[in-house]
Amino acid sequence: MTKLLMILAHPHTTVPSKSLQVAATFKASYQAAHPQDEIIVRDLFKTPVPALDSTTMTAWMKQKYGKPLTDAENQQLTAHNTWLNEFMTADKYVFVNPMYNHFLPAELKQYIDVTAVARKTFKYTANGPVGLLTNKKALHIQAAGGIYHTGEQTSVLSMDLGATYLKAALGLYGITDMTQLFIEGADQNPDTAAEIVANAQTQATTLGKTF
């Protein structure tokens, strides 16, 4: 059975999220076109990403040298492994987020940190790192108030550091089949905001059938 993992990195607010709306459209379309597939939704704002803190670092060092772990350290590593295994066993990925100051939300960056594990998602070789999650694919759905990827605004493409970083991180894992769906300009052009979202939902419907 094919497993689709949706990673939602958007806070829950009273104002409807454009990225979450488009993601919901994609999910409905995907379910209709792939009824046999399993869909797992990991909401990073409902269930916080396991921390990379002093407890984690100490637990890793103890584990490396075969020293006993405290209960708190065991719980931390168990959480890390649970999230990592969920990520590794998925076949397809959908990342959903708003742009925060030209980057990703901190929760999504922390998710990447938890899944970027040597000998699990990539390995080091004499010729540099090599990804271990080949033959998988990803979709990135991102909303931004300005325009960074279309029309005459392509000169500011380099300012979308988040999308560039996510693509590079997945490339490290060996996931090079990546599609990007950008919902851009609703704040810059509020009169056409509804049209912008509608166009993105049309794209999401098409992608849901073919992804």
C-alpha positions as CSV (number, residue, x, y, z in Angstrom):
1,M,0.0,0.0,0.0
2,T,1.3,3.4,-0.9
3,K,1.7,5.8,2.0
4,L,1.2,9.6,1.6
5,L,2.5,11.7,4.5
6,M,1.2,15.2,4.8
7,I,3.2,17.6,7.0
8,L,1.2,20.6,8.0
9,A,3.3,23.5,9.3
10,H,0.7,26.3,9.8
11,P,-0.7,27.6,13.1
12,H,-4.5,27.3,13.6
13,T,-6.1,30.7,13.4
14,T,-9.6,32.1,13.0
15,V,-8.6,33.5,9.6
16,P,-8.7,30.7,7.0
17,S,-5.2,29.6,5.9
18,K,-4.6,29.7,2.2
19,S,-2.1,27.0,2.3
20,L,-4.3,24.7,4.4
21,Q,-7.3,25.4,2.1
22,V,-5.3,24.3,-0.9
23,A,-3.9,21.3,0.9
24,A,-7.4,20.2,1.8
25,T,-8.4,20.4,-1.9
26,F,-5.4,18.4,-2.8
27,K,-6.1,15.8,-0.2
28,A,-9.8,15.4,-1.3
29,S,-8.7,15.0,-4.9
30,Y,-5.9,12.5,-4.0
31,Q,-8.3,10.4,-1.9
32,A,-10.8,10.2,-4.8
33,A,-8.1,9.2,-7.3
34,H,-6.1,6.9,-5.0
35,P,-8.7,5.3,-2.6
36,Q,-6.4,2.4,-1.8
37,D,-3.6,4.6,-0.5
38,E,-3.0,5.4,3.2
39,I,-2.9,9.1,4.1
40,I,-1.2,10.2,7.3
41,V,-1.5,13.8,8.5
42,R,1.3,15.1,10.8
43,D,0.2,18.5,12.1
44,L,3.3,20.2,13.6
45,F,1.2,22.7,15.5
46,K,-1.0,20.2,17.1
47,T,1.8,17.7,18.0
48,P,5.1,19.6,18.6
49,V,8.2,18.3,16.9
50,P,10.5,16.4,19.4
51,A,13.1,18.9,20.6
52,L,16.8,18.9,19.7
53,D,18.0,20.1,23.1
54,S,20.5,19.2,25.8
55,T,18.5,16.2,26.7
56,T,18.7,14.9,23.2
57,M,22.4,15.6,22.8
58,T,23.2,14.0,26.1
59,A,21.1,10.9,25.2
60,W,22.9,10.5,21.9
61,M,26.3,10.7,23.6
62,K,25.3,8.2,26.2
63,Q,23.9,5.9,23.5
64,K,27.1,6.1,21.5
65,Y,29.2,5.0,24.4
66,G,26.8,2.5,25.8
67,K,25.9,4.4,29.0
68,P,22.5,4.0,30.7
69,L,19.8,6.6,29.8
70,T,17.4,8.4,32.2
71,D,13.7,7.9,31.6
72,A,13.5,11.4,30.1
73,E,16.3,10.6,27.7
74,N,14.7,7.4,26.7
75,Q,11.4,9.1,26.1
76,Q,13.1,11.8,24.0
77,L,14.9,9.3,21.8
78,T,11.7,7.2,21.4
79,A,9.8,10.2,20.2
80,H,12.6,11.0,17.7
81,N,12.6,7.5,16.4
82,T,8.9,7.4,16.0
83,W,8.8,10.6,13.9
84,L,11.9,9.5,11.9
85,N,10.4,6.0,11.1
86,E,7.1,7.5,10.1
87,F,9.0,9.8,7.6
88,M,11.2,7.0,6.3
89,T,8.4,4.6,5.6
90,A,6.3,7.0,3.6
91,D,6.3,6.9,-0.2
92,K,5.1,10.4,-0.9
93,Y,5.3,13.6,1.0
94,V,3.2,16.9,1.0
95,F,4.7,19.8,2.9
96,V,2.3,22.7,3.7
97,N,3.4,26.0,5.1
98,P,3.2,29.8,4.9
99,M,6.3,31.8,4.2
100,Y,7.7,33.4,7.3
101,N,10.1,36.3,6.6
102,H,11.4,34.6,3.5
103,F,11.8,31.2,5.2
104,L,9.9,28.3,6.7
105,P,8.1,28.2,10.1
106,A,10.5,27.1,12.8
107,E,8.4,24.0,13.4
108,L,9.1,22.8,9.8
109,K,12.8,23.5,10.1
110,Q,12.8,21.5,13.3
111,Y,11.0,18.7,11.6
112,I,13.8,18.6,8.9
113,D,16.4,18.5,11.7
114,V,14.6,15.5,13.3
115,T,14.5,13.6,10.0
116,A,18.0,14.5,8.8
117,V,19.8,11.5,10.3
118,A,23.0,10.0,9.0
119,R,22.7,6.3,8.0
120,K,18.9,6.7,8.1
121,T,17.9,9.3,5.5
122,F,21.3,9.8,4.0
123,K,24.9,8.5,4.4
124,Y,28.3,10.0,4.1
125,T,30.7,8.7,1.4
126,A,34.1,9.6,0.1
127,N,32.4,11.6,-2.5
128,G,30.0,13.4,-0.2
129,P,26.6,12.6,1.3
130,V,24.2,10.3,-0.6
131,G,20.5,10.1,-0.1
132,L,18.9,6.9,1.1
133,L,15.2,7.7,0.3
134,T,15.2,7.3,-3.4
135,N,12.2,6.5,-5.6
136,K,10.0,8.8,-3.5
137,K,8.3,12.1,-4.4
138,A,7.3,15.3,-2.7
139,L,4.9,18.2,-3.1
140,H,5.5,21.6,-1.5
141,I,2.4,23.9,-1.0
142,Q,3.4,27.3,0.2
143,A,1.5,30.6,0.6
144,A,3.1,34.0,0.6
145,G,1.7,37.5,0.8
146,G,4.0,38.7,-1.9
147,I,5.0,37.3,-5.3
148,Y,8.3,35.4,-5.6
149,H,8.0,32.9,-8.4
150,T,5.8,34.2,-11.2
151,G,5.5,37.1,-13.6
152,E,7.8,40.1,-13.4
153,Q,8.7,39.4,-9.8
154,T,11.0,36.5,-10.6
155,S,13.9,38.8,-9.7
156,V,13.1,38.2,-6.1
157,L,13.1,34.4,-6.4
158,S,16.3,34.2,-4.4
159,M,14.4,35.7,-1.4
160,D,12.4,32.6,-1.0
161,L,15.0,30.9,1.1
162,G,12.5,28.4,2.6
163,A,11.5,26.7,-0.6
164,T,15.1,26.6,-1.7
165,Y,16.1,25.1,1.6
166,L,13.4,22.4,1.6
167,K,14.3,21.3,-1.9
168,A,17.9,21.0,-0.9
169,A,17.1,19.1,2.3
170,L,14.9,16.6,0.4
171,G,17.7,16.3,-2.2
172,L,20.0,15.3,0.6
173,Y,17.6,12.5,1.4
174,G,17.6,11.4,-2.2
175,I,14.1,12.8,-2.9
176,T,14.6,14.7,-6.1
177,D,11.1,14.3,-7.7
178,M,9.6,17.5,-6.2
179,T,6.6,19.6,-7.3
180,Q,6.0,23.1,-6.0
181,L,2.7,24.8,-5.7
182,F,2.9,28.5,-4.7
183,I,-0.1,30.6,-3.6
184,E,1.3,34.1,-3.9
185,G,0.3,37.7,-4.0
186,A,-3.0,37.7,-2.0
187,D,-1.7,40.4,0.4
188,Q,0.1,42.3,-2.3
189,N,-3.1,42.2,-4.5
190,P,-6.0,41.8,-2.2
191,D,-8.6,42.5,-4.9
192,T,-7.6,39.3,-6.6
193,A,-7.0,37.2,-3.5
194,A,-10.0,34.9,-4.1
195,E,-8.9,34.3,-7.7
196,I,-5.4,33.5,-6.5
197,V,-6.6,30.9,-4.1
198,A,-9.1,29.5,-6.7
199,N,-6.3,29.0,-9.2
200,A,-4.2,27.3,-6.7
201,Q,-7.1,25.0,-5.8
202,T,-7.5,24.1,-9.4
203,Q,-3.8,23.1,-9.6
204,A,-4.2,21.1,-6.4
205,T,-7.1,19.2,-7.8
206,T,-5.1,18.3,-10.9
207,L,-2.1,17.3,-8.8
208,G,-4.2,15.2,-6.5
209,K,-5.2,13.0,-9.5
210,T,-1.7,12.6,-10.8
211,F,0.6,12.8,-7.8
